[in-house]
């Protein structure tokens, strides 16, 4: 509350990102939902239901069919590498999962799309990255 990017005392500054560079706006009419209670899971369930009802742009999880792929174990590179994804690290990570008896059935390569200029530790410049093909990643 207050003191942030343009707000003053008693104001709440929000940073809202869509991931779409073509979308530009300085005003979002429905961007914050406030709720209180003792069960955080129930709060989230009710909050998402309220937002889904208000926006009409998505359905909540209990109204959806779970995709079969979610029955498989997968690995997302974000937690391991943040924005410094590299083929050697991916290969070592996948090999480590296999050695540990939990081979990944799918892989999500994620080097981040959201702006993280407010958290420099996750967005260090890395000029050593290069494009590689699936064959090289597989060790071929």
C-alpha positions in Angstrom: 0.0 0.0 0.0 1.3 3.4 -1.0 4.8 4.5 -1.9 5.0 2.5 -5.1 5.2 3.3 -8.8 2.7 6.2 -9.1 0.4 5.8 -6.2 0.6 7.7 -3.0 -0.1 7.1 0.6 -3.3 5.1 1.0 -3.3 3.8 -2.6 -2.6 0.3 -3.8 -0.3 0.0 -6.8 -1.0 -3.1 -9.0 1.2 -4.4 -11.8 -0.9 -6.3 -14.3 0.6 -8.1 -17.3 -1.1 -10.0 -20.1 2.0 -11.2 -22.0 0.6 -9.6 -25.1 2.9 -6.8 -26.3 0.1 -5.4 -28.5 -2.2 -4.8 -25.5 -1.8 -1.4 -24.0 -3.9 0.1 -21.3 -3.5 2.3 -18.3 -6.9 1.4 -16.8 -8.4 -2.0 -15.9 -11.8 -1.8 -14.4 -11.8 -5.2 -12.7 -8.4 -6.1 -11.5 -8.6 -6.9 -7.8 -10.6 -9.2 -5.6 -10.4 -9.0 -1.9 -11.6 -11.8 0.4 -11.0 -13.0 3.9 -11.5 -16.2 5.8 -9.6 -18.9 7.6 -9.4 -21.5 4.8 -7.1 -20.3 2.0 -8.1 -23.1 -0.4 -11.8 -22.3 0.0 -11.0 -18.6 -0.5 -9.2 -19.3 -3.7 -12.0 -21.6 -4.9 -14.7 -19.0 -4.3 -12.5 -16.1 -5.6 -11.9 -17.9 -8.9 -15.6 -18.8 -9.2 -16.5 -15.2 -8.7 -14.0 -13.9 -11.3 -15.1 -16.6 -13.8 -18.7 -15.6 -13.3 -17.9 -11.9 -13.7 -15.6 -12.1 -16.7 -17.1 -15.1 -18.5 -13.7 -15.8 -20.0 -12.9 -19.1 -18.3 -14.3 -22.0 -16.3 -13.1 -23.1 -12.9 -11.3 -26.4 -12.5 -14.2 -28.4 -11.0 -16.2 -27.6 -14.2 -13.5 -28.9 -16.5 -12.4 -32.4 -17.6 -8.9 -33.2 -16.5 -6.6 -33.7 -19.6 -5.1 -37.3 -19.7 -1.6 -35.7 -19.8 -2.0 -34.6 -16.2 -1.8 -38.2 -15.1 1.8 -38.2 -16.3 4.8 -36.7 -14.4 6.3 -33.7 -16.2 9.1 -31.3 -15.5 9.1 -27.5 -16.0 12.5 -25.8 -16.4 11.5 -22.6 -14.7 12.2 -23.7 -11.1 15.5 -25.1 -12.0 16.9 -22.4 -14.3 14.6 -19.4 -14.3 15.6 -17.4 -17.4 18.9 -19.2 -17.9 17.7 -22.4 -19.7 20.4 -24.2 -21.5 20.6 -27.6 -23.2 23.3 -29.1 -20.9 21.2 -28.3 -17.8 18.1 -29.7 -19.3 19.8 -32.9 -20.3 21.4 -33.3 -16.8 18.0 -32.6 -15.2 16.2 -35.2 -17.2 19.0 -37.7 -16.6 18.8 -37.0 -12.9 15.0 -37.7 -12.9 15.6 -41.0 -14.7 18.3 -42.0 -12.2 16.0 -41.1 -9.3 13.3 -43.4 -10.7 11.0 -40.6 -11.7 11.4 -40.1 -15.5 9.6 -37.1 -16.9 6.9 -38.0 -19.5 6.8 -34.5 -20.8 8.9 -31.3 -20.6 8.0 -27.7 -20.4 10.8 -25.4 -21.6 10.1 -22.1 -19.7 12.5 -19.2 -19.7 9.9 -16.8 -18.6 7.7 -14.4 -20.5 6.6 -12.0 -17.8 8.6 -8.9 -17.1 10.7 -9.5 -14.0 12.4 -6.1 -13.9 11.2 -5.9 -10.4 13.2 -9.0 -9.5 16.7 -8.8 -11.1 17.9 -12.0 -9.5 15.8 -14.0 -11.9 16.5 -12.0 -15.0 20.3 -11.8 -15.4 21.5 -11.3 -18.9 23.0 -14.4 -20.5 24.6 -14.0 -23.9 25.9 -17.6 -23.9 22.5 -19.1 -24.9 22.1 -20.5 -28.5 19.5 -22.3 -30.4 19.6 -26.1 -30.4 17.5 -28.8 -31.9 15.8 -31.7 -30.2 18.5 -34.1 -31.6 21.3 -32.1 -29.9 19.3 -31.9 -26.7 18.8 -35.7 -26.8 22.6 -36.2 -27.1 22.6 -37.1 -30.8 
